[in-house]
C-alpha cells in the first residue's frame, strides 16, 4: 500500500514539474533601425529564429539599460501565439558600455 502511494506521489510530482519547464532560447537582438526624437529614441531589433513546437521562452540579451517596459512591442510571423512579453534587468551581466 505504501509503495503504491509513493509511486503515485512521484508520478504526480514528475508530471507537475515537467509541465512547469519549457524550452528557453537566448537570442541576440540585432539593431536594425534607430529613430531619434527630442525626448528619446525608438530602436528596432530583429532576429530570425527557428522554433520547435511547444512553449518557448525567448530571451533577447544586451538591450539598453534604459528601456521603458511600457513601450516594448513584439511581432512574430508564422503560425504561433505570443503568450506574454516582459522585461527584466540582469544584474549579473556586465553593462553594455563596459564590455
C-alpha positions as CSV (number, residue, x, y, z in Angstrom):
1,X,0.0,0.0,0.0
2,X,2.7,2.5,0.9
3,X,4.8,1.5,-2.1
4,X,1.7,2.2,-4.3
5,X,1.1,5.6,-2.7
6,X,4.8,6.6,-3.2
7,X,4.6,5.5,-6.8
8,X,1.5,7.7,-7.3
9,X,3.2,10.6,-5.5
10,X,6.3,10.5,-7.6
11,X,4.3,10.2,-10.8
12,X,2.3,13.3,-9.9
13,X,5.4,15.2,-8.8
14,X,7.1,14.4,-12.1
15,X,4.2,15.4,-14.2
16,X,3.7,18.7,-12.4
17,X,7.4,19.6,-12.6
18,X,7.7,18.6,-16.3
19,X,4.9,21.0,-17.3
20,X,6.5,23.8,-15.3
21,X,9.6,23.8,-17.5
22,X,9.8,24.6,-21.2
23,X,12.4,25.4,-23.8
24,X,14.5,28.5,-23.3
25,X,16.3,30.2,-26.2
26,X,18.8,33.0,-25.7
27,X,19.0,35.2,-28.8
28,X,21.0,38.3,-29.7
29,X,18.8,41.2,-30.8
30,X,20.4,42.8,-33.8
31,X,19.7,46.5,-34.1
32,X,18.1,47.3,-37.5
33,X,16.7,50.8,-37.2
34,X,17.0,53.8,-34.9
35,X,14.8,56.9,-34.9
36,X,15.9,59.7,-32.6
37,X,13.3,62.1,-31.1
38,X,13.7,65.1,-28.8
39,X,12.5,63.1,-25.8
40,X,14.1,59.7,-26.5
41,X,14.6,57.2,-29.3
42,X,12.9,54.2,-31.0
43,X,15.2,51.2,-31.6
44,X,14.1,48.3,-33.8
45,X,15.8,45.0,-33.2
46,X,15.3,41.9,-35.4
47,X,16.3,38.3,-35.2
48,X,15.2,35.2,-37.1
49,X,14.7,32.0,-35.1
50,X,13.6,28.5,-35.9
51,X,11.4,27.3,-33.0
52,X,10.2,23.8,-32.3
53,X,6.5,23.2,-31.4
54,X,5.6,23.8,-27.8
55,X,6.0,26.5,-25.3
56,X,9.2,28.5,-25.7
57,X,10.8,31.3,-23.7
58,X,12.9,33.6,-25.9
59,X,15.4,35.9,-24.2
60,X,16.8,38.9,-26.0
61,X,20.0,40.0,-24.4
62,X,22.1,43.1,-24.5
63,X,19.3,45.6,-24.9
64,X,19.6,49.1,-23.4
65,X,19.7,49.6,-19.7
66,X,17.2,52.5,-20.1
67,X,14.3,50.6,-21.8
68,X,10.8,51.6,-20.8
69,X,8.9,48.4,-20.2
70,X,5.6,50.1,-21.3
71,X,6.9,50.7,-24.8
72,X,8.2,47.2,-25.7
73,X,6.4,45.6,-28.6
74,X,7.0,42.1,-30.1
75,X,5.9,40.9,-33.5
76,X,6.3,37.4,-34.9
77,X,5.5,35.9,-38.3
78,X,4.2,32.4,-38.7
79,X,1.8,30.0,-37.1
80,X,2.4,30.9,-33.4
81,X,0.9,32.8,-30.5
82,X,2.8,35.2,-28.3
83,X,1.6,34.5,-24.7
84,X,3.4,37.3,-22.9
85,X,6.1,39.9,-23.1
86,X,8.1,41.2,-20.2
87,X,11.3,42.9,-19.4
88,X,13.8,42.3,-16.7
89,X,17.2,43.5,-15.7
90,X,20.1,41.0,-15.5
91,X,22.2,42.5,-12.7
92,X,24.8,39.7,-13.1
93,X,25.6,40.7,-16.7
94,X,28.1,43.5,-17.4
95,X,26.7,46.8,-18.6
96,X,26.7,47.3,-22.4
97,X,29.0,50.3,-22.1
98,X,31.6,48.3,-20.2
99,X,32.2,45.5,-22.4
